[in-house]
Amino acid sequence: MTSTPLKPWLENVQLHPDVLSDAFSEDIFALDLGPLADCLLAEELRLSTKDLPAVPAVYRDPEHFFRASYLTTGLRALLADALDRLGGGPGNRILKLVTAFGGGKSHTLAALLHAARSRKSLDLIPEGRGLPEPGRVRVAVFDGQFFDAKTGKAVPGPSTGSGQALRARTMWGWIAWSLGGTKGYEMLREQDEARVAPGADALLPLLKEGPNLILLDEVLEYLISAGGVKAEKTTLRDETLSFLKRLTAAVGTAPNTALVFSLQSSKRESLKYVNLLQTVDHLAARKDQRREPVEGNEILAVVQRRLLAKLPEAETATLAATAYQHVVTQMRRAYARSASEQQQAEEEGIALRDRIRAAYPFHPTLIDLMRERWAAIPDFQRTRGALRFLAACLRAAHRDGKARAVLGPGDVAIADPEVRLAFFKEVGQQSDFQAVLEHDFTGANSRTRRIDERRAKEVPGEAGKRPATRLATAVLMYSFGGLRREGGGDGDLLPPGITEADLLSVCVGPDLDSTTAQACLKELKEQCLYLHYDGVRYCFKKDPNITLLIEQETDSVARDENRARARIKEMLEERLAGQRTALLWPMKSGELDDHDPSFLVGYLPLEFGTRGTTRESEALEYFEKCGGKPRDYRNGICIAVPSDDQIETLRRAVRYLIAVEQVRSKWKQLNLTDAQKDQLRERESTEKSAAESALLKLYTEVWLPRVDNGGVGIDKVAVGGRPLQTTLDEKKRALIHQRVMELITNVQPKVFGTLTPSKVVDLFKLGDAVGEGTPPRFGIRTADVVSGFYSFLGFPRLTSETVIRRTVAQGVEKRLFGYTTGSPNLGADGKFQIDPAKIAFDRSITDDEVDLQAGFLIMPAALPLPAPQTTTQTGSPQPAEPSAAPAMNDPATPTPRPGSPTPPQQRTVEFAFSADRNQLFTAWNALANLADLAGRVTISVHADSEAGFDQSKLENGVLEPLRETKLID
């Protein structure tokens, strides 16, 4: 190997001004024939071009265009044939372009356009000298992308005599005007306006005044649109196909005329219109000649000419090429097992040297990669895409001032945002590989970076060489598209990826030996999260191992514990939904309601379970106070304490569950296979079960306030050895509140759902003197009864005020006390002064007849006597009014008289009301009571919104919960 140090390629070449321009845009490589022809025509007619699509000067100016172009052998031959035919020579009259990577069909057609309009501009480059000179040529350019099949296209210039701009409706109308102006258009006006194809005999007079050059581009795209336009009894597509057939016939006999049209180079590019493409192809098959303007290694020169201001010195290119030849040949000889293989290694080294010298500063494999592999990607735009991507690579190197001996697949600056955007845009994966880049390439802790940094510490000579990054980058470049199988068709492709032998050939060079490369490749295979190896090829994919993906996401979730906490709270809210007496995670005592005649359970947050000795003092704060005031209803609350041994188990399960969900949400980005999706579902099911199991065991201890030495103490109730029967609902969700209530109502009864009327009499000392020297208590307000049960520690704890209503109704029926409303006064006779007809006693009343706010209980001894019987005018006795009052909820119900038959019971309750949110909460208990009475109620809901309902909120907040409870379908 030469001992002369190799300079970075950046020091040996001069980049094209278009590449280095601060106003650089990808559009500089976007050449469309139609706008170019329109711009040139407008300049010729001295018309404004402000309303036309912008065309870069490098394409618009013929001299600039040819200086930036490389006339390949095929393109020069094409120009020679066309110009010769235009000059009356025997050249081919109809030429069909089939272009692959390199030159590009639009570029080739633009070269023909400029050569016909400005033949002398070709003489500015050596390859263009000596070509035929046909003189002034009439040119017609039809670009199917820029010709509306339905409305046609307005011709430039002043309007016609009628004051309206002339508008060509069809391909033949536009060609007629382009070749002959208004006079030419008049020859085919009738056929154009009728959208009927002219015959070949009608075309010959139009072509008579040549030379004529007709360029047709994107014909297939136009025909696709024309299929939807009616023309007489057929379609414009059929008429256009007829025209193309007749045009080729006319051009074949017309002197000084040439027709050049372009077709897609593969059926893949024509999408689903393969038959239409074949039809167009066959129309001209009898007369055309197939041309491929760019062949073989000419592609290298095409790229050089467009991206470099001038070609590099031959000596510089040879120096770099020879260095690579030596290293690669030496590596391949080391693996050779026979003399013939050693000879082959020598020959391949010489071929590599010649190609690097021709492609310098590019490694030829970088061009081959796009030409042979990326060309199989439907979204890759061949020449334009390659130039855009290479220009981004050159700009990044110039901007950073970093370069190696040549620019190869492993030297692409994938960490540069512009290069990265250009690369993924061209391969059609613009946003799908962000995770790959973050974890394996560009992230602060990416695998390639870690390998390079570690190796640089261990082997100082590798500092700055970044061998792992170069190898991984090269693999990434080969992870898209596919190489066509030898002897296979267009669609017969090998899987994406690169073999180890080819990867080493692409990456090794003067500063990277094969031993180092192999060692780095081994580490990449072991550590990269997205690098796959199938035993033959290395390839980066978007679908890493599922377990690995979940672990990554779990690490991310663990760094923000609030995410898991919020999710646990959300899960608890879902499982406590509809449980009005369950209050989740009250952070202060004021958040646990006071004066609610129901037994409330405060489910304390996870942090409470890990606070050790301070927990009891915090619990007493809930029991004794409600905010800044003493708590009144202390006998109606308890707190559920989270179990310390379940908290971390739950957190871990929820972290993994969130991670699984995040992986699942990115399944398209990660390109998960069906098998991986199944694995993900299994893992999600496992983590859900683990989370539900932890939730089921999270609140297995309840603390209640109790009297303790004249103060407030804590009564602790735990599940113990007797398991709870309540577990999961039909959706396999933990029934948390139901389990807690089972614990304190059934397993270790501390709260009760029943109460005997005699207990009310005993606890409130009804009929007894409350204190020494005081008269007996013969009556009490029901509000005081409710307040007593929920305030006095030591009284039975009741599940809800419904228990008290039921008990009052039972006491009335069993003659333990009477019930009325209001606050009657006790008379001197020891009886309450109230109309006996308003008192319910010794009869059945329903629970909802009991008003716990305005009701009043009267002991039998203090009930007023019934009024004496009265006599009618006939002297017949009338029964006295009964002592029982009518039903409180139905004043119209007649009071039954002793001995009279019981009136029929009301069997149907119907009413309707309109309510807002707050009123609904008030009405809900009443409806629940009605459901208790009837067993089941039917509710019809009608709601209107002037602004319209938010569909997401309507679905998730209203309809889905009702479906879950099977109330609606």
Secondary structure, 3 states (H helix, E strand, C coil): CCCCCCCCHHHCCEECHHHHCCCCCHHHHCCCHHHHHHHHHHHHCCCCCCCCCCCCHHHHCHHHHHHCCCCCHHHHHHHHHHHHHHCCCCCCCEEEEECCCCCCHHHHHHHHHHHHHCHHHHHHCHHHCCCCCCCCCEEEEEEHHHCECCCEEECCCCCCCCCCCCEECCHHHHHHHHHHHHHHHHHHHHHHHHCCCCCHHHHHHHHCCCCEEEEEECHHHHHHHHCCCEECCEEHHHHHHHHHHHHHHHHHHCCCEEEEEEECCCHHHHCCCHHHHHHHHHHCCCCEEEECCCCCCHHHHHHHHHHEEECCCHHHHHHHHHHHHHHHHHHHHHHCCCHHHHHHHHHHHHHHHHHHHHHCCECHHHHHHHHHHHHHCCCCCCHHHHHHHHHHHHHHHHHHCCCCCCECHHHCCCCCHHHHHHHHHHCCCCCCCHHHHHHHHHCCCCHHHHHHHHHHHHCHHHCCCCHHHHHHHHHHHCCCCCCECCCCCCCCECCCCEEHHHHHHHHCECCECHHHHHHHHHHHHHHCCCEEECCCEEEECCCCCHHHHHHHHHHHHHCCHHHHHHHHHHHHHHHHCCCCCEEECCCCHHHCCCCCCECEEEECCHHHHHCHHHHHHHHHHHHHEECCEECCCHHHEEEEECCHHHHHHHHHHHHHHHHHHHHHHCHHHHCCCHHHHHHHHHHHHHHHHHHHHHHHHHCCEEEEEEEECCEEEEEEEECCCCCCCCCECCCCCECHHHHHHHHHHHHCCCEECCCCHHHHHHHCCECCECCCCCCEECEEEHHHHHHHHHHCCCCCEECEHHHHHHHHHHHHHCCCCEEEECCCCECCCCCECCCHHHEECCCCCCHHHCCCCCEEEECHHHCCCCCCCCECCCCCECCCCCCECCCCCCCCCCCCCCCCCCCCCCCCCCCCCCCCHHHHHHHHHHHHHHHHHHCCCCCCCCCCCCCCCCHHHHHHHHHHHHHHCCCCC
